[in-house]
Amino acid sequence: MGALKDMILFIYTLILFVLHAAGFYQLFHEEFLTSQGFQYHQMVGYLMIITAIQYLDIPFSFFLTRSNPVVVFMQVSGRMFVLWVASHMSGWHGARFTLVAVYLLSELCRGPYYLATCLRTPNRHLTWIRYNAFKLLYPVGFSCEALVFLNYWFVAKKTPIDYRNPHFLAAIPFTVFFLSIVTYLFRSMSRKAAKKNLELEKLAKIH
């Protein structure tokens, strides 16, 4: 049974890794090697699909992995929502490019660790990257997400800064909600990283 679980997770992880690697290649190829540069609207459908596939992590969490299904749902749903909102932005090409790059790169940092784990060949360096890359990627990603919402409200929709405006008032509780989710996810990842880094330190002392 354990071998079957490892095989399922290996295939699933490999598919996700290849899809994200292809997206990462396309992103940088279009941006730096083509005349028109990265075109978000041409890529957003692909990004939504490869993100939606990760909803499979929720049923997997009950019998294949030890992932927190609530955290998985929040991360995947939040990412898809941001991708949708970003398709309604006006300008700010750099923010959208960086957002997509971070989203894709975060999965590329996770994939090799899980592939090695499925093969029962854990690697200390891959483990460290898996549990510590977020310290750089998450702040950059959250900043880009904030820029996406700022652009949507105040640039694309031209919402005036007026407390009598219902659209501006809606932005206030949304900001509180967004910051709460960001804080919760970052703390969750930080706790996992601290626990895993402690295990890595113990292993390093043994060897």
Salt bridges, closest charged atoms under 4 A:
ASP6 OD2 - ARG120 NH2 2.71
GLU31 OE1 - HIS93 NE2 2.85
GLU107 OE2 - ARG79 NH1 3.37
GLU107 OE1 - ARG110 NE 3.06
ASP162 OD1 - ARG164 NE 3.23
GLU199 OE1 - LYS196 NZ 3.24
